[in-house]
């Protein structure tokens, strides 16, 4: 049985930069021809350096950005070419938890209004009493006091505000949620609480997550599969435990070598892989493999041909001409 809920094929998202009346604008290749699938009820972690296109992927998948090319299917429905009624129904099933819990909440609205607005838009409650009960239920679901329904965002801590963002995302009973670095703007002591809340919600509500983060240890903990991005492209995808134990792409190896191990003797013996040079510009990416300018295993073909994604078995995919 095919349990795929999201299918992304050859997705591209370019942003015009500059230009004018007689000048063709340059293009920022934020996402450059990527493909992946997501299984219902599971979490796909998306990792990579800042500026590699992770957030653009998430925003494009749920429809906040219109793709330059490619196809995005949600439960078999094309997110962008479906009719108006079908598109509205599909968009309701796809929500997002934003990175900054303060900037994403309207400071002039109470928590009750923020969480309740999606309920009003999609007519999910009959009457004020049912509406208020539903909002209080959602606040309780994410670990907040339902009695705080009339408070404003500035009256909450960073962790509490992020829980409000989660409650708002859950208000329309979605099946798929993009978590765009949901723990990066909260204290370390609160991060585990947020992640545990997401895990519990996934188990209780059978949610599917695209979890975007810089914290590789946290991604390993919460994700079933992990995709590694570099300069707008996915270079490796595998089951979480397998990827961390046996990475094959040179960039994945370098990225994971920076993850600390909670074993001092073993940590001292480890050798950190340091990448030389800077990340190339997404406006003018290098020909061939986008990583060859910093790769210690680059061979002549890497400078000429873009590597195709190869299936190594058991869902392990890698795009490299000279992987180990």
Helices and strands as residue ranges (DSSP letters): E 4-17, E 26-39, E 43-47, H 54-61, E 69-74, E 77-78, H 84-92, E 94-97, H 111-121, H 127-141, G 146-150, G 153-155, H 158-170, E 176-180, H 188-205, E 208-212, H 216-222, E 225-230, E 233-239, H 240-245, H 250-256, H 264-269, G 300-303, E 310-311, E 317-318
